Amino acid sequence: MIVLLSVRAGTLESTMTEDLSPAERYAASRVRAAEQATALAGFREMYDFGLDDFQVEACSALEGGKGVLVAAPTGSGKTIVGEFAVHLALEQGKKCFYTTPIKALSNQKYADLCRRYGADKVGLLTGDNSVNSDAPIVVMTTEVLRNMLYAGSQTLLGLGYVVMDEVHYLSDRFRGAVWEEVIIHLPESVTLVSLSATVSNAEEFGDWLDTVRGDTEVIVSEHRPVPLFQHVLAGRRMYDLFEEGEGSKKAVNPDLARLARMEATRPSYQDRRRGRAMREADRERERRQRQRAWTPSRPEVIERLDAEGLLPAITFIFSRAACEAAVQQCLYAGLRLNDEEEREQVRALVEERTANIPPEDLHVLGYYEWLEGLERGIAAHHAGMLPTFKEVVEELFVRGLVKAVFATETLALGINMPARSVVLEKLVKWNGEQHADITPGEYTQLTGRAGRRGIDVEGHAVVLWQRGMSPEHLAGLAGTRTYPLRSSFKPSYNMAVNLVEQFGRHRSRELLETSFAQFQADKSVVGISRQVQRNEEGLEGYKDSMTCHLGDFDEYARLRRELKDRETELARQGANQRRAEAAVALEKLKPGDIIHVPTGKYAGLALVLDPGLSAGRTGGPRGFDHHDGPRPLVLTAERQVKRLASMDFPVPVEALDRMRIPKTFNARSPQSRRDLASALRTKAGHIPPERARKKRAQAADDREIARLRTAIRAHPCHGCDDREDHARWAERYHRLQRDTSQLERRIEGRTNTIARTFDRIVALLTELDYLRGDEVTPNGKRLARLYGELDLLASECLREGVWEGLGPADLAACASALVYEARASDDAMAPRLPSGPAQAALGEMVRIWGRLDALEEDFRISQTEGVGQREPDLGFAWIAHQWASGRGLDEVLREAEMPAGDFVRWTKQVIDVLGQVAAAAPAEGSTVARNARKAVDQLLRGVVAYSSVG
């Protein structure tokens, strides 16, 4: 096929050449000769397929000495441009660093480049691995490069190119700042290659790169190399989402729209239960409808895709447990997607990849159930899986030996696993706070996996029919390409000391002003300034309309506003007083008290399990837990264990009675909750709640209110016939004036925002003796080696000797509090802690955090803005301690009540922070560095050691 294509191309070229004049033929030959002399020509010969226009354009710009930003859809081949940067570096005798956001991608890219250039020319640097780090090509995570830049590593010598794959990660709330740090601090001599998903503001990002990195070419490609078709699977029928037709504006399939209308008229289950009469015609229509539209089961979906030739497929389910359940449902349904030969290939590869896992661990990890699914061509893929298991699933899927994968959305974030089809079960997902519709950007990212270049002629995105689905809404998701890149850059304590050490305070401030965050803020000010001008014109018109012939209506309106504000203030004071009384009442509660929750979602009878006092903590994050008073953990009469907030107690509450809580009570056990709730109802179900007595309003006796009412009645404008008409204009004037003042404050707030935050951080670090002007103190040099959200807390713990004398397991428990963040809400009981020195050290860490938190409040450093130290989470301390103490995997996972993948990931993060602690701790006169290294050795065993990807 390739030969035939090349012959045709040559024949066509010779035919075209024959039509040219001799001079034109000579000019064309000169152009061809020039093209053949380029590095791109030699690079193209390394591939057995032609390059797309956007790839050629980007590579040509790169060879011309420009930096490039390439924004293109998933699977379009933008990494070709990154590989050309590697090719140029080798040809020019320079180094190339290829950075990725996650270790899994780094490992994958390392393997790809080793196959192309040989292992001797390629290195790998991640948190876990260091392989051939002096090689001319080094693949690394972005954090590793950031740390090298701050440390002034010798490895940077001779660096010519840096490829930043998945650069749109700089929008990430937690890690995005690292990308900007690297872009800002890379030497000017380094050419930057930025590869991004399709974003709607690529030109804006390119303008910023042009500002901080010099001449940068922006190449945007919206074209998908494999066309994507959108479908809705309802019952037994697969509907096309769009009607066939010409033109860019696609219409929703009328059959699908008709189905949605019929579904909307169908009586709900609740309607039928309420006994609403249904005419015979309605019943007949519902029977016909039920035969046409339902949400097919997961096995039915896979069978249908298999019958249509649409496998392999990735089904996105926004729940880890549901992914595992989906695999089990397919197994119970008897699905078999692999033949006998494929089953044998699967088993051989799985046994090879898992040969180093001890047999006693295999059962704990659910190995045999996992293997059965793989042999049938079915698997789950989510962050809770053991990394080794995930790698096997990825490899088998790419080889075509796994044909149906049920995955969470994390799979869409970079791993190379293209499929023929992508299935979305629902268009709603839990975002950490509530169930929300997925955005057009998320939809594009998820469905972008469909269609394998060079394999499939077309890709397919299938959304499962759900009751109440709107085809128009789905068409909006599928037809919109809005995925704006928003900077998440914020200065941190570690960043501040590293910058000051390298550049001094003034130059550091200037560097931070060049961030993409400040660039976007400055651009937004232009639009706000125009709005202020329009508002000022509007204020003039309103002022004319509120003019009164009897007197100064502005003064009269001010008196009315003062009266309203005073009444509002008194009402607020009354509410605050009632809240304070309620908080005092809550502090008196004890475990075993029976109360009546007055309002909220869990109103009614409840038993206090834990009063939820702050346990002597000196403070909490602003706007969060401990400043809101006690938060009792209760068991409701409906068997729910919930931690309540002050808003659930607008009035004081008293114990109605008391009852004993059994020592064997387990809040996680449904049976325990059921038994205790039954005893609660029996004990106090007959006791009526006390009614709160109303008090006389403060406003009735307030002298200021009486004075203002008298002044209003005495004002000349009070007798105006058009008084209320003038008042409406005056209210509009006041509202617009207030809005204009807010806009002016926003302009002031967005100008130099990053630098002002940096100034506050520097002031706090100066207060703590980490900085003295442009000098970084020994304390600051220690902080410079500590990266992470709780960098300052870790440094303070080292300074105060909190961890001195702790054994390796105790130190591992303390280090876990610096990295771990629980997925669950705070409804759970207090975490189990190791006893002895570890418990005391953890308590001291919380005390130091409370002091830092109060200090941050004094210096106006706010966690809500993404700056500052969150409270250390002690939820992994017991687990880290047990694993470091040599306990078996079965016992640790059972007590942890978390999937193996989560356990491995958190343990590796603990290992990473222990490595930082060992590097930052004093070398002499301290036990911390030595025991931190021992803790790493004791944690890096078994399931953690043989998981190659963190």
Number of C-alpha atoms within 10 A of each C-alpha: 6 9 8 9 10 11 12 12 12 12 12 12 11 11 11 11 16 11 10 12 10 11 9 12 15 13 12 14 13 12 12 11 11 11 13 12 11 12 16 18 12 13 15 15 10 9 10 8 10 10 13 13 10 21 22 16 17 26 25 18 18 24 15 9 11 19 26 28 25 28 27 21 22 25 20 22 17 23 19 20 25 28 17 23 26 26 18 21 21 17 10 10 12 16 25 29 29 27 28 24 24 19 23 21 21 25 20 14 20 21 16 13 19 15 11 11 14 11 16 12 17 25 23 25 22 23 17 16 15 12 14 16 17 16 18 22 30 26 31 29 24 27 22 15 25 18 18 14 19 19 13 11 11 10 15 18 10 15 20 24 24 28 25 26 25 19 24 25 24 22 17 16 14 15 17 21 23 24 25 21 25 20 20 18 15 19 14 13 11 17 24 26 27 27 23 23 29 24 20 16 15 22 16 17 22 21 19 19 25 18 15 18 22 15 17 24 21 22 19 20 16 14 11 18 19 21 14 19 18 19 20 22 23 20 18 15 13 18 18 19 27 22 14 11 9 7 7 7 9 14 14 18 18 14 14 22 16 12 16 20 14 14 20 14 11 15 14 11 8 9 12 11 8 8 8 10 9 12 8 9 9 14 13 12 13 17 11 11 15 13 10 13 20 18 16 19 15 19 19 16 21 26 18 18 19 16 10 10 11 20 22 26 27 31 26 24 22 22 16 20 14 15 22 18 15 23 24 20 15 23 17 10 12 11 18 16 22 19 12 10 8 17 19 13 13 25 15 11 14 19 12 10 14 17 11 12 16 12 11 11 15 14 12 15 20 11 14 12 13 18 18 17 21 29 23 24 26 29 30 27 25 23 18 17 21 24 25 20 21 20 20 18 25 21 15 21 24 16 11 16 23 28 25 29 27 27 24 22 20 14 19 20 15 18 15 18 18 23 28 25 29 28 26 20 20 16 19 15 15 12 11 10 7 9 10 12 13 15 16 19 19 17 19 22 19 24 27 25 27 29 29 19 19 9 10 15 13 18 25 24 27 25 24 22 24 19 12 10 18 16 21 17 11 18 18 14 19 19 15 13 17 16 19 16 21 18 24 21 26 25 19 24 27 22 20 23 31 23 22 21 20 15 15 17 21 11 13 20 21 14 17 23 18 18 24 26 21 20 18 16 19 16 12 13 19 11 11 16 16 10 14 20 11 12 17 13 10 15 18 11 12 19 17 12 16 23 16 16 9 12 14 14 22 19 13 22 22 15 17 16 15 15 19 13 13 17 18 13 13 16 15 12 13 15 14 13 14 16 20 17 16 22 21 15 17 23 15 14 22 17 18 20 22 25 22 22 24 20 13 13 9 20 14 16 24 27 31 24 23 20 21 24 16 16 8 7 15 17 20 19 21 16 11 11 16 18 13 16 20 26 24 24 23 29 25 25 24 15 20 16 23 21 21 21 16 18 13 16 22 20 21 17 22 17 17 15 13 17 16 12 14 10 6 7 14 12 18 11 9 11 13 16 21 16 12 21 22 15 15 22 17 11 14 20 13 8 12 10 15 11 8 10 5 6 7 7 11 12 16 10 10 13 10 14 19 13 11 18 14 11 14 18 12 12 17 15 22 17 11 15 9 12 16 12 12 23 19 15 19 23 17 17 22 19 13 18 17 12 14 21 13 13 18 17 12 14 20 12 14 19 17 18 18 22 21 15 21 23 17 16 23 23 17 21 20 17 12 15 14 24 24 15 13 15 15 24 17 12 19 26 18 26 28 26 21 25 20 17 21 21 21 24 25 28 24 19 17 21 14 11 15 23 28 17 14 19 19 24 27 29 29 34 29 31 28 28 23 26 20 19 16 10 7 8 10 13 14 13 16 11 12 15 18 19 10 10 16 24 19 14 21 25 16 16 23 20 16 20 27 22 16 22 25 18 15 21 14 11 16 14 21 17 16 12 10 17 18 25 24 20 19 22 18 26 19 26 27 26 26 28 25 22 23 24 17 13 12 13 20 15 13 20 17 11 13 19 10 12 17 22 23 18 23 23 21 19 26 23 19 26 25 17 24 27 18 21 24 21 18 21 21 16 12 9 8 15 19 28 22 17 23 29 19 20 27 24 14 18 27 19 14 16 23 22 16 17 22 15 24 21
